[in-house]
Amino acid sequence: MLVIVAPGQGAQTPGFLNPWLELPGLADRLSAWSDLVGLDLVAYGTTAGADEIRDTSVAQPLLVAAGLAVAEVLGASPDLVAGHSVGEFTAAALAGVLTPEQALTLVRERGQAMAKAASITETGMFAVLGGAEEDVLAAIGRHGLTAANVNGAGQIVAGGTLEQLEAFKAEPPARARLIPLSVAGAFHTVHMAPAVDHLRETAADITPADPTVTLLSNADGAVVESGGEFLRRLVDQVANPVRWDACMATMADRGVTTMIELLPGGTLTGLAKRALRGVTTVALKTPDDLDAAREALK
């Protein structure tokens, strides 16, 4: 049983699109989507520096466009699809809930609104690696932070104000390591509430379709069978935690045997290697990985 997954913000690296542009039609596809979102996606994915593609309003459309373009090249028919954070928009398009154009239009608005929300208060995020989960969650709560990503495999991301994060750093959970993340703000926390309001207004003009592929939600790992419900969850998820651990639990319950992570792959397959033992994983990083992905589909 195959699941295709799409990574979230932070997976992008300078030049990650370079080798893919040699594939027939991919540059043309990205150029057309560039016109749609008002960004030169090809340039951002090839020549832009790390700071440029760290910009939330750039990173989100870039990641969704890259994932959708490479999914077309792969041409696989998954049994399940799921995305992490902004990757849920990629998953929604793969499942037929949104067209690629609708997904990219919404993501453009999402990225801009989240960047604006992040500018209101100085906030940030720490990855918390290791430690007992109950101890980590208790420490996050004690400092007024939010467990913004519960990723499983011993990884939780805490988000909040810089003052809260400094206090957390001074009193970390036992046996845990804290890594500051290079992000523009505390995503998936209450600090993103203004972005939710804007995205809800934008989404009101879209009529989604019901998914044609089993589609998992970041909110709780549940299978969502209504396009309208999934769109509502997409909007609300901006200011609510990502439960990737629950998504992986559903994958295990459904009997997933193979996971392919769309470009720029590596993050989610890395988690799966620790949490989904025995599942074959392929991360698409360069076109050379397509052969491994197709071999895994046999």
N, C-alpha and C positions, 0 to 999 in steps of 0.2 A: 504494500500500500504506500503510495507516494504522497508526500506533502511538499509543496513548494512554499518557501517562506521568503519574506522581503525584509531586509534590515532597516533600522531606523537611523536617525541623525547621529552623526559621529562616525559612521562607517566610511564616509567619503575621505579620500586622500588625493593630494595633488596628482593630476595626470592619469587618474584611474581609467578614463575612457580611451586613452590613446590607442591601445592595441585593438580595441573593438571597432574603431572607425574604418578599419580595413575591410570589414565584412560588408557585402553588398547590401545597399539600401539603408543601413543603420544611420549613417550620417544624414541622409535625406529625411529620415523619420525624426531625428532629433532636431533638425533645422526647422521642420514644420511645427514641432512642439515649442521650439524657441519663440516662434512668432506668437503662439497662443499665450505663453506665460510672460512674454516681454523680457526674456533673458536669453543671452547667447549661451545656451546649454553646452554646445560643443566647446566653446572657449573655456567656460568654467570647468569642464571636465577634462581639459587637456593642458592649458597653459596657465590657468589661474593658480595663485599661491594658496597656502593653507588658511591664511586669515580671510581671504576672499570667499572661499567655499565654506568657511565656518559660519558666515552670516546666515542666520536662520532663514531669511527670505530667499536666499540662493540655494542653500543646502537641501531644503525640502523638495522643491520642484526638480532639482537635479537628481536626487535619489530616486524619486518616483519615475521620472522619465527614463533613467538608466535601467531600472528594474523592468519596466514594461517593454522597453526596446529589446533587452536581452531575453525576456520571456518569449517574445515573438520569434527570435532566432532559435531558441531551444526547441520550441514547438511541442512541448510535452503536455499530456493531459493528466493533471493531478487528480487525486482522490480528495485531497484536502488542500486548502490554502490558508495562510495566516501571515500577518505582518506585525512587526514590532514598531509601535508608535506610528510615525508617519508612513511606515511600511504597510500599515493597514489600508491606505489608499491604493497602493499597488495591488494588494490582495483583493480589495473590493472590485477593481477593474478586471482582474483575472477571473473572478467569480461571476462577472457580468452584472453586478449591482450598479456599477457606474461604467460609462464608456471611458476610454483613456482620456478623452478630452474633458469630460466632466471631472474626473479625478484630478487632472492637472490644474484645471481652473480652480477647484476647491483648495488644492494644496498651495497654489499661489496666494490665495487669500489667507489661508492658515498661516503660512510662513510670515507674511507681512504683519498679520495681527499678533502673532506670538512675539515677533521682534519688537513690536510697539509695546506690548504688555511687559516685556522684559526690561524696557527702558524706564518703567515707572519706579521700580524699587531695585536696588542692587541685590541680586540673588545669584545663587549658583548651585552646584551639585557635587557630591562626593560619591564615588563608588566605594562600597564597603565590601571587602573580600574576606571571607572566613568568619569565624566566630559562630556561636550558637544563634540560630535565627531568632529565637525568642529574646535573647539578650540584645541583639542588634536592633530589633524592632522597638524594644523598650527604651533603649538609649536614644533612638531617633525621636520617639515620642516625647521623651523627657526634655529634650532640647527644643521642642516646638517645631521640629522638622517633619517632612512628609516622606514616607517610603514610596518614592515616585515610580520606581521600577523594582518589582520583585521578580528577578530574572531566574531564580532557581540556581542550582549548582553552586550554592554558596555565594551568590552575588546579589546585593541589594543596593539601589542607588537612592541616596537621601538628597532632598532638595529643600531649600529655604533661603532666608536672608544670609548675607555674609557674616553678620554677627552671630547668628545661630550656628552657622557652620564652624566658625572659629571656636565657639564654646564646645561644640561636638568634638572637634579636633583635639582640644585640650583634655577631654574626658572620653576617649573612645571606648567602644565595647571591648571586652576581654577577647584576646586572641584574634582580633580583627585588624585588617590593614585598610587605611583610608587613602584613596587616590582622588585628587581634585580633577574634575572633568573640564575639558575645554569647551564649555557651552555658554550660550549668551544669557541664560537665566534658568530659573527653577521650573522646568517643564513638568507638566502633569501634577501641578500643585495648584493651590488656590490663587497663586500669583498670576495664573494664566486666565482667570475668570473673564477679563475684558475680551480676550481673544475668542472665548466661547460665544459670547454675545454676537460678535461680528460674524463668526462662521455660521451661526444659526440663521442669521439673516440671509447670508449668501446661499446656504443650502436650501432655503425655502423655495427657491426657483427651480430646483432639480427634482424630477420624478424618478426615483431609483427603481430598478427591476429586482425581483427576487433572485437570489443566487442560484446559479446552475451547478455549482460545485460546493461541497461542504466547506463552510466558511466559519472560522473561529474568531471570537472577539477577545481583545485585550482586557476588557473589563473584568472578565471572570473565566475565560477559557471556554465559554459556552458556544455551542453551534447555534448560529443565528439563521433562521430560515426566511425571514422577512427583510426585503430590501429597505423598507422604511425604517424598521427597527435598527438595522445595521447603520444606516445613515445617521440616525439619532445618536447612536453610540459613538460614531466617528466624531461627531461634534462634541459630545460631553467628555470624550476621552482626553481632550486637550488639557483639561484641568483636573483629571482624575488619574490615579495610579495605573500603570501598565502591569498586568499580572501575567507575565510570560511564563512563570512557573505553572500557572493553571492551564495555559495553552499547551505546554508540553505534557502535562498530565492527561489532557484530553487526547493528544496524539497517541500517547501510550495506550489509553483505554480503547482507542479506535484501531489499534494494531498497526500503526505506522511502521514500515520496515525501511523506507528510504526517505531521506530529506535532501532536497536541493535548495541551496540558498542563492538567490539572485544577486547580481552585481550591486554593490561591491561586497562580496561574500566573505565570511569568516567569523563574524561575531556570533551569529545564531547557531551555526554548526559547531562552534567551539563549546557553547553551552550544552548542545545536544550530546556531544561526546561524553560529557560528564553526567548528564541527567537521563539520557535515553540510551542506555547501554545496549549494544547489539544492533542499533540502527545504522545503516549505511548512510554516510553524509558526504555531500559534495558541495564545496563552496565555489561559486563562479567568480573568479578574479580576473582571468584573462581568457581569450578564446581557446587556449589550449585545454582549459577545463571542460569544454563542451564534450570532448570525447569521453572523459570520465563520467560525466553526467549521463550521456546516452548509453554508456555501458551499464551504468547502475539501473537503467530503466528496463533492461532485458530480463 
